[in-house]
């Protein structure tokens, strides 16, 4: 397992491995609680293992540790921009446990992901934030993020997704 040292003493990052699935799910649950979305969480260890580490792998996870304590994670995947004609890194989740916020751990994980994006010649790194989450919005702005207020997320899921697929 490769340990990625950061500029913060005692804090390191590493890529998650299959045996980390229970930890990743526990952190996802903490994020869902923080975002007041626990009622929407249906993720299971089996599905996480399939999509993060199996032959159908579609995303990756990094874990942030302070000493031996896992304090956060980020889940990301690569997409493609037709306008830039380059890949992009999409950050689905980033989360640091409440009691470890304000120490630079989230910044270190974002900076590491930005370095991956640069390494892969990505044209951009993107993510979304809930409109009520002012602490995160301010944090992202302080990291140089630009809010794209003119873009509206569209989503088709559940029964609506199956209905749309049935039209094919």
C-alpha positions in Angstrom: 0.0 0.0 0.0 1.4 3.3 -1.1 1.4 6.1 1.5 1.2 9.6 0.1 2.9 12.0 2.5 1.4 15.5 2.8 2.8 18.8 4.1 0.8 18.3 7.3 2.7 16.5 10.0 1.0 13.2 10.9 -1.5 13.4 8.0 -1.2 11.1 5.0 -3.3 9.9 2.1 -3.6 6.5 0.5 -5.7 4.8 -2.1 -8.4 2.7 -0.7 -8.2 -1.1 -1.2 -10.9 -3.8 -1.2 -10.5 -4.5 2.5 -11.3 -0.9 3.2 -14.9 -1.2 1.9 -16.5 -1.3 5.4 -14.5 1.9 6.4 -15.5 3.6 3.1 -19.2 2.8 3.7 -19.0 4.0 7.3 -17.5 7.3 6.1 -20.2 7.6 3.4 -22.8 7.1 6.1 -21.2 10.0 8.1 -21.4 12.2 5.0 -25.0 11.3 4.4 -25.8 12.3 8.0 -23.9 15.5 7.6 -25.8 16.3 4.4 -29.1 15.3 5.9 -29.5 12.7 3.2 -29.3 9.4 5.2 -32.8 8.5 4.0 -31.4 8.3 0.4 -28.4 6.1 1.2 -28.8 2.6 -0.2 -25.1 1.7 -0.7 -23.9 -1.7 0.4 -20.5 -3.2 0.9 -21.2 -5.6 -1.9 -21.9 -2.9 -4.4 -19.0 -0.7 -3.3 -16.6 -3.6 -3.7 -18.1 -4.3 -7.2 -17.8 -0.8 -8.5 -14.7 0.4 -6.7 -12.5 -2.8 -6.9 -14.1 -5.3 -9.3 -13.9 -5.8 -13.0 -16.6 -3.1 -13.4 -14.6 -0.5 -11.5 -15.9 2.9 -12.2 -14.6 5.1 -9.4 -11.7 5.4 -6.9 -11.4 6.4 -3.3 -8.6 8.0 -1.3 -8.5 7.8 2.5 -7.0 10.5 4.7 -5.4 9.4 8.0 -4.2 11.4 11.0 -1.7 9.0 12.5 -3.6 5.7 12.5 -7.0 7.2 12.5 -9.0 7.4 9.3 -10.4 11.0 9.3 -11.8 11.4 5.8 -12.2 10.2 2.3 -12.8 11.4 -1.3 -14.5 9.4 -4.0 -13.8 10.4 -7.6 -13.8 9.3 -11.2 -12.8 10.5 -14.6 -15.2 12.0 -17.2 -14.6 13.8 -20.5 -15.2 17.4 -21.7 -16.1 17.6 -25.3 -15.5 21.4 -25.3 -12.0 21.0 -23.8 -11.4 17.7 -25.6 -9.7 16.4 -22.5 -10.6 14.2 -19.5 -11.8 15.7 -16.3 -11.7 14.6 -12.7 -15.1 14.5 -11.1 -15.2 14.6 -7.3 -18.3 12.8 -6.1 -17.6 13.0 -2.4 -15.1 14.6 -0.1 -15.6 14.4 3.6 -13.6 15.0 6.8 -15.0 14.0 10.2 -16.3 17.0 12.2 -13.7 16.7 14.9 -10.8 16.8 12.4 -12.0 19.8 10.3 -10.0 23.0 10.3 -6.6 21.3 10.2 -6.0 21.4 6.5 -6.9 17.7 5.8 -9.6 18.5 3.3 -7.3 21.0 1.5 -4.6 18.3 1.4 -7.0 15.8 -0.2 -8.3 18.4 -2.7 -4.7 19.3 -3.6 -3.8 15.7 -4.1 -6.7 15.2 -6.4 -5.7 18.3 -8.3 -2.3 16.8 -8.7 -3.8 13.6 -10.1 -5.9 15.7 -12.5 -2.8 17.5 -13.7 -0.9 14.2 -14.0 -3.7 12.8 -16.2 -3.8 16.0 -18.3 -7.3 16.8 -17.2 -8.8 20.0 -18.3 -10.7 20.5 -15.1 -11.8 19.1 -11.8 -15.4 19.5 -10.8 -17.8 18.7 -8.0 -21.1 19.9 -6.6 -22.1 21.3 -3.2 -25.4 21.7 -1.5 -26.7 25.3 -1.7 -27.3 25.4 2.1 -23.8 24.2 2.9 -22.2 27.6 3.4 -19.1 26.4 5.3 -18.2 24.1 2.4 -19.0 26.8 -0.2 -16.6 29.2 1.5 -14.0 26.4 1.9 -14.2 25.6 -1.9 -14.0 29.3 -2.8 -10.9 29.7 -0.7 -9.3 26.8 -2.7 -10.0 28.7 -5.9 -13.2 27.0 -7.0 -15.6 28.9 -9.1 -19.3 28.4 -8.4 -21.1 27.6 -11.7 -24.6 29.0 -10.8 -25.8 29.0 -14.4 -25.5 25.2 -14.7 -28.4 23.2 -13.4 -27.9 19.5 -12.5 -30.4 17.2 -14.2 -31.0 13.7 -12.8 -33.1 10.8 -13.8 -33.1 7.9 -11.2 -35.2 5.1 -9.9 -38.5 4.5 -11.6 -38.1 7.6 -13.9 -34.8 6.1 -15.1 -36.5 2.8 -15.9 -39.4 4.6 -17.6 -37.0 6.6 -19.8 -35.0 3.4 -20.6 -38.3 1.7 -21.7 -38.7 4.3 -24.4 -35.7 2.8 -26.3 
